[in-house]
Amino acid sequence: MGSSQFVSLKVYDVLGNEIATLVNEEKATGIYEVRFNVSNDLTSGVYFYRLEAGSYSETKKMLLMK
């Protein structure tokens, strides 16, 4: 059986304000897919997402185009 770690996936605006928490729980090692429904809540523009899993963390930029 695989190991598990606490995983956090959050989205931020360009000012660093947290927009959404998509994942915030213990997850078994593996590949996952998360859907981010922005509906009318967000405008087109640049956002950042931060993935943390155990000691791993990475922040990437994403562009939302409506």
C-alpha positions in Angstrom: 0.0 0.0 0.0 1.3 3.5 -0.9 2.2 6.2 1.5 0.0 9.3 2.1 0.9 12.9 2.8 -1.0 16.1 3.6 -1.7 17.9 0.3 -2.7 21.5 -0.2 -3.6 23.2 -3.5 -4.5 26.9 -3.4 -5.2 29.6 -5.9 -4.0 33.2 -5.4 -4.5 36.5 -7.3 -1.6 38.7 -8.4 -1.7 40.6 -5.1 -1.2 37.3 -3.1 -4.8 37.1 -1.9 -6.1 33.5 -1.6 -8.9 33.0 -4.0 -9.7 29.3 -3.5 -8.6 26.2 -1.7 -9.0 23.2 -4.1 -7.4 20.5 -1.9 -6.6 20.5 1.8 -6.4 17.0 3.0 -4.4 13.8 3.4 -4.0 12.0 0.1 -2.5 8.6 -0.9 0.4 8.8 -3.3 -0.9 8.9 -6.9 -2.2 11.0 -9.7 -5.2 13.2 -9.2 -7.3 15.6 -11.2 -9.0 18.7 -9.7 -11.6 20.8 -11.4 -11.6 24.5 -10.7 -15.0 26.1 -11.6 -14.5 29.8 -11.8 -18.1 30.6 -13.2 -18.5 34.4 -12.9 -16.5 34.7 -9.7 -13.2 35.6 -11.4 -12.2 37.9 -14.2 -9.7 37.1 -16.9 -6.1 37.6 -15.8 -3.1 36.1 -14.2 -3.4 33.9 -11.1 -1.0 31.7 -9.2 -1.5 28.2 -7.8 0.6 26.6 -5.0 0.8 22.9 -4.6 2.3 21.5 -1.3 2.6 17.8 -0.6 4.8 16.8 2.3 8.1 18.6 1.9 7.4 19.4 -1.8 6.1 22.8 -2.7 5.8 24.5 -6.1 4.1 27.8 -7.2 3.1 28.2 -10.9 1.4 31.0 -12.9 -1.8 30.4 -14.8 -3.7 32.6 -17.2 -7.5 32.6 -17.0 -9.2 33.6 -20.3 -13.0 33.9 -20.5 
